Structure formats: structure tokens, C-alpha cells
Amino acid sequence: MLSHILRPIARNARTGARSYHVPHTAKPPSMDELPVPCGSWQESHKKLQMKYNLQLVAGITILIGTIIVGRLNKTLWLNFVPPTPKKPEASE
């Protein structure tokens, strides 16, 4: 049992766990390969902020709508007040 655990460890220690070498034909990346920005960053920022603000408003609206529907259907109990105990029924 112990040999099954130690054999792979010894094999990796002997040969080295990593044997990958960079091919000789690979060239290092340069700044010329990076994308060039175009357009106004401020207009792009305003568009993204408008999109994010609409998503925020939609999320808050859906949350409030869900809470209202849950409260009206009496399926959502938010523990605002402690529950009142039920009165025992009088049996005759």
C-alpha cells in the first residue's frame, strides 16, 4: 500500500515534474500585437454606466415586486412582529 503512494512521488522527484520546453520557433510577444484603442473612452464609459444603472433599477424593481407579491399571497413571512399564539378551541 505504501509503495503505491511513494512510487509516483519518487518517479517525479527523479525525472522532474515539469519537462516542457519552449519551442525555438516561438517569438516573445511585442507591443505591436496589442489592440489599439479607438473612439472616446468617455462616451463608452457613459454607455456602460447607463446599462449598469438600468440593470440596477430593474433588479431593485423585481426585488420589491417579488416581496410585494409574496406578502400578498402570504407565502413570504418576514418576521416583522412576533407571531400571535392561536387560541385553544373550546370543545363541548
Residue frames as qw, qx, qy, qz and C-alpha x, y, z in Angstrom:
[[0.000, 0.887, 0.463, 0.000, 0.00, 0.00, 0.00],
 [0.292, -0.826, 0.098, 0.472, 2.75, 2.40, 0.95],
 [0.452, -0.162, 0.578, 0.659, 4.72, 1.57, -2.19],
 [0.272, 0.639, 0.627, 0.354, 1.72, 2.60, -4.34],
 [0.109, -0.967, -0.197, 0.120, 1.81, 6.01, -2.70],
 [0.404, -0.734, 0.309, 0.451, 5.57, 6.53, -2.70],
 [0.649, 0.129, 0.567, 0.491, 6.38, 5.19, -6.19],
 [0.340, 0.799, 0.347, 0.355, 4.84, 8.15, -8.15],
 [0.259, -0.958, 0.075, 0.097, 6.46, 10.63, -5.78],
 [0.617, -0.451, 0.475, 0.436, 9.88, 9.06, -6.25],
 [0.597, 0.401, 0.529, 0.450, 9.39, 8.90, -10.05],
 [0.157, 0.939, 0.210, 0.223, 8.56, 12.62, -10.23],
 [0.420, -0.851, 0.234, 0.210, 11.45, 13.55, -7.98],
 [0.696, -0.175, 0.519, 0.464, 13.85, 11.56, -10.19],
 [0.461, 0.402, 0.536, 0.582, 12.76, 12.88, -13.59],
 [0.004, -0.141, -0.048, 0.989, 11.32, 16.25, -12.58],
 [0.339, 0.531, 0.686, -0.365, 7.66, 17.10, -12.60],
 [0.419, 0.825, 0.090, -0.370, 7.88, 19.56, -15.49],
 [0.611, -0.128, 0.568, 0.536, 9.51, 18.68, -18.74],
 [0.443, 0.812, 0.371, 0.082, 8.01, 21.33, -21.06],
 [0.424, -0.332, 0.218, 0.814, 10.42, 23.45, -23.07],
 [0.354, 0.765, 0.100, -0.529, 9.55, 26.46, -25.20],
 [0.796, 0.394, 0.344, 0.304, 9.98, 25.69, -28.91],
 [0.454, -0.287, 0.212, 0.816, 12.79, 27.55, -30.67],
 [0.161, 0.415, 0.550, 0.706, 10.40, 28.93, -33.29],
 [0.224, -0.831, -0.508, 0.045, 8.33, 30.86, -30.72],
 [0.300, 0.404, -0.099, 0.858, 8.96, 34.58, -30.52],
 [0.157, -0.382, -0.599, 0.686, 8.21, 36.73, -27.48],
 [0.141, 0.816, 0.550, 0.104, 5.13, 38.97, -27.71],
 [0.326, 0.059, 0.021, 0.943, 5.59, 42.61, -28.60],
 [0.139, 0.464, 0.367, -0.794, 3.62, 45.83, -28.13],
 [0.257, 0.209, -0.501, -0.799, 2.66, 45.78, -31.82],
 [0.264, -0.196, -0.920, -0.215, 0.37, 42.80, -31.21],
 [0.014, 0.390, 0.666, -0.636, -1.80, 44.61, -28.64],
 [0.181, 0.723, 0.615, 0.258, -5.16, 46.06, -29.74],
 [0.195, 0.124, -0.007, 0.973, -5.23, 49.78, -30.45],
 [0.087, 0.579, 0.636, -0.502, -7.97, 51.76, -28.64],
 [0.072, 0.275, 0.460, 0.841, -10.33, 53.75, -30.83],
 [0.317, -0.698, -0.500, -0.403, -13.12, 56.19, -30.03],
 [0.164, -0.617, 0.310, -0.704, -13.78, 58.25, -26.94],
 [0.335, -0.059, -0.872, 0.353, -13.38, 56.47, -23.62],
 [0.203, 0.094, 0.439, -0.870, -15.84, 58.89, -22.00],
 [0.643, 0.089, -0.259, -0.715, -18.69, 58.02, -24.39],
 [0.623, 0.038, -0.780, -0.054, -18.02, 54.32, -23.88],
 [0.165, -0.030, -0.742, 0.650, -17.97, 54.82, -20.11],
 [0.408, 0.074, 0.191, -0.890, -21.29, 56.70, -20.20],
 [0.697, 0.060, -0.509, -0.502, -22.92, 53.92, -22.26],
 [0.527, -0.005, -0.823, 0.213, -21.72, 51.25, -19.86],
 [0.015, 0.045, 0.598, -0.800, -22.82, 53.25, -16.81],
 [0.565, 0.041, -0.076, -0.821, -26.29, 53.74, -18.32],
 [0.706, 0.027, -0.665, -0.243, -26.54, 49.99, -18.95],
 [0.392, -0.019, -0.787, 0.476, -25.40, 49.14, -15.42],
 [0.212, 0.026, 0.387, -0.897, -27.76, 51.69, -13.85],
 [0.678, 0.009, -0.299, -0.672, -30.71, 50.25, -15.81],
 [0.652, -0.010, -0.757, 0.040, -29.78, 46.76, -14.60],
 [0.153, -0.003, -0.668, 0.728, -29.62, 48.05, -11.02],
 [0.442, 0.030, 0.138, -0.886, -33.04, 49.71, -11.26],
 [0.729, 0.023, -0.516, -0.449, -34.54, 46.60, -12.88],
 [0.510, 0.016, -0.807, 0.296, -33.08, 44.39, -10.14],
 [0.059, 0.039, 0.553, -0.830, -34.42, 46.59, -7.34],
 [0.578, 0.042, -0.115, -0.807, -37.84, 46.76, -9.02],
 [0.712, 0.011, -0.667, -0.220, -38.01, 42.99, -9.41],
 [0.323, 0.005, -0.778, 0.539, -36.94, 42.51, -5.77],
 [0.269, 0.059, 0.368, -0.888, -39.62, 44.89, -4.47],
 [0.672, 0.061, -0.337, -0.657, -42.24, 43.30, -6.75],
 [0.600, 0.023, -0.799, 0.041, -41.31, 39.84, -5.50],
 [0.110, -0.050, -0.699, 0.704, -41.60, 40.92, -1.88],
 [0.450, 0.072, 0.114, -0.883, -45.00, 42.56, -2.50],
 [0.720, 0.050, -0.517, -0.460, -46.40, 39.52, -4.32],
 [0.488, 0.023, -0.826, 0.282, -45.05, 37.20, -1.62],
 [0.074, 0.059, 0.570, -0.816, -46.63, 39.27, 1.14],
 [0.571, 0.079, -0.079, -0.813, -49.99, 39.49, -0.68],
 [0.746, 0.050, -0.606, -0.272, -50.08, 35.72, -1.25],
 [0.662, -0.604, 0.325, -0.303, -48.99, 35.16, 2.37],
 [0.961, 0.141, -0.146, 0.187, -46.16, 32.92, 1.19],
 [0.494, 0.421, -0.333, 0.684, -43.43, 35.28, 2.43],
 [0.570, -0.783, -0.250, 0.021, -43.11, 35.86, 6.16],
 [0.434, 0.636, -0.276, 0.575, -40.52, 38.50, 7.08],
 [0.612, -0.385, -0.532, 0.441, -40.88, 38.26, 10.91],
 [0.041, 0.589, -0.016, 0.807, -41.79, 41.91, 11.38],
 [0.519, -0.477, 0.307, -0.639, -43.75, 41.13, 14.56],
 [0.140, -0.184, 0.955, -0.184, -43.76, 38.06, 16.76],
 [0.392, -0.224, -0.754, -0.477, -46.45, 35.54, 15.84],
 [0.525, -0.293, 0.304, -0.739, -49.61, 35.54, 17.94],
 [0.106, -0.052, 0.987, -0.109, -50.47, 32.24, 19.54],
 [0.440, -0.256, -0.619, -0.598, -53.67, 30.56, 18.44],
 [0.511, -0.282, 0.419, -0.696, -56.47, 30.39, 20.97],
 [0.073, -0.004, 0.997, -0.028, -57.42, 26.90, 22.05],
 [0.468, -0.220, -0.493, -0.700, -60.81, 25.81, 20.76],
 [0.462, -0.156, 0.606, -0.629, -63.46, 25.08, 23.33],
 [0.355, -0.032, -0.876, -0.326, -64.81, 21.58, 22.88],
 [0.560, -0.181, 0.302, -0.750, -68.27, 20.81, 24.21]]
